[in-house]
Amino acid sequence: MENVPLLYFFLIVMAMSILHRKKKQQTKSWLSFLLISTSVVFLSACSSNTLTLEKDTLETNEVGLALIKGQTNDQAELTIDGTVVPHEEGNFSYEVKLTKDTPQKVIVTTHYKKEKLSKTVTIAPSKAFVKHVADEEKRLAAEAKEKAEKEKIAKEKAAAESAIVLSETTPTQENYDKAFTLVKALTDENKSFSERLEKVKQTIQLAAAKAEKMKTAEVALATAETQPTKPHYETAKLAIAQVPGGAEELAKRLDTVNSTIVAAEQESARQAAAEVTRLAETGGDQGGPVTTEMVFVTPTGKKYHAGKCGNGTYTEATMDDALARGLTPCSKCF
């Protein structure tokens, strides 16, 4: 289509030159022939498929945009890279945007009366666009890095939070150590986490101290239970009093030991009083041989002894009293 005006102009010029010839009849014949030929050529050209591009190589602006311009038959269908593009009386323009800093080839195609024409336009990235792409890549990389760092911090914080909660609900040294390690490894220091861990640490230390005091009290109480004497009772009482937060169960057991000791003292006093009464009633003489042998007994024992035999609380008693209580002689002493 782009050659039609030139051809049409050429034929007109020829027609005008012939008009100046002297032979008018011949001139009219030639003129008629040229005008008819010109019309035929023009009409034929207008009814064919055409495609003209202003430029077949374009350079983008700083953001990667380039504008393809051209002309085609006003009845033709125009597509660019497969996309139908509208045109106005054959004139068209189409904006292309590069996404990479490398050249891109664009195919421009027209269809008219089963005729197809295609041309290629090369879109070259400008220096400004190449710089823009590089800057954009740096920006996106920085954003990705920042996002990854935030996600890492959030993940670390969540793990530390879970570990601290576990150490608070179950304050063992193992749970505390795990939480401490996670908090220590945090990218950003967390004062709240450190304060909570310090409380857990104090709780564990108090529990450890109580356990140690409880162990000491248990040993002292066990001794008092097997050997219910005043000194053992006082030792156990002091040990229990030193247990942080108290030890109610141990205190109850200690009360039982005290009851045993009091009962033994009362029994010993009763026996002494009974002996005094007996001697007073007999005047110290029963008119015959009187057994005055003395032995040693314990409040809960089943044997009488010649002396203190082993651990326990021993009191003196007459052989008669020992026999009256149903006691039998100790195999070690007799």
Disulfide bonds with the S-S distance in Angstrom:
none
